[in-house]
Amino acid sequence: MKIVSQESTTKDLAVESRSTDLDGDTPRFTRRETLLTMAGVLLVMLLASLDQTIVGTAMPRIITDLQGFDRYTWVTTAYLLTSTVMIPIYGKLSDIFGRKPIFLIGVVLFLIGSAASGAAQTMNQLIAFRAFQGLGAAALMPIAIAVIGDLFTPRERGKWQGVTGGVFGLSSILGPTAGGYITDHATWRWVFYVNLPIGIVALLVLIFLMPTLRGKNSGKASID
C-alpha cells in the first residue's frame, strides 16, 4: 500500500508540474493579436522616446521665437515632473482596471498635449502644455512594458524586451536628426505635430486590435 501511494503521489506531482509548464509556455493570445498589438505598442514607445530627443534639438529656435530664454529649462522640467509623478499611479490603475483603457487614455492625453504644445503662442503656454503632455507620456512606457508581460509567455518575453530596447536606440538616432531637419526646413511646431499622425495610427490599432489585458487581481483592489 505504501508503494502504491508513493507512486500515485509522484504521478500527481508530475502532472501538476507538467500542467504548470504548459500554462507558462502556451500562448494566451493568437499570433495575429500579439503581432498587431505589439506594432501599436512599439509605435507608442517610439513616440514617447522620440519626444525626449527631438524637442531638445529644436529648443534654440523655440526660445528665439517665443522669447523665453529665462524659462527654457521649464519646458523639459514640467514634462519630467508630471510624468514622473504619474508613472506609479498609472501602473496601479492598469492593475485594477486593465492595461488597455489606461494605455489608451495615456495616448490620447499625449496627443492632445502634443497638438497644444505645437500651437503654443507664449513660453508659459508651452510650459503648461508640456506639463499636460507629460501626464499622458507617463502611461506610455511603463504600461508598454507591462503589456509585454501580459501578452507573452516567460520564454518569449526576453526577445520582445530586446525589440523594445532597439526602439530606444532608433529614437536616439532619429530624434536629433529629425529635430534639426524640421527646424531648418519647416517651423519648429512640427516637432510636436509630427506625433499626431503616428499616434493616431497607433491609437486605432490599439483600440480595434489590442485584446483586453487584465491582471489576476483586476477589479478586486480598491483605490486608496
Secondary structure by P-SEA (a helix, b strand, c coil): caaaaaaaaaaaaaaaaaaaaaaaccccccaaaaaaaaaaaaaaaaaaaaaacccccaaaaaaaaaccccccccaaaaaaaaaaaaaaaaaaaaaaccaaaaaaaaaaaaaaaaaaaaacccaaaaaaaaaaaaaaaaacaaaaaaaaaacccccaaaaaaaaaaaaaaaaaaaaaaaaaaaaacccccccccccaaaaaaaaaaaaccccccccccccccccc
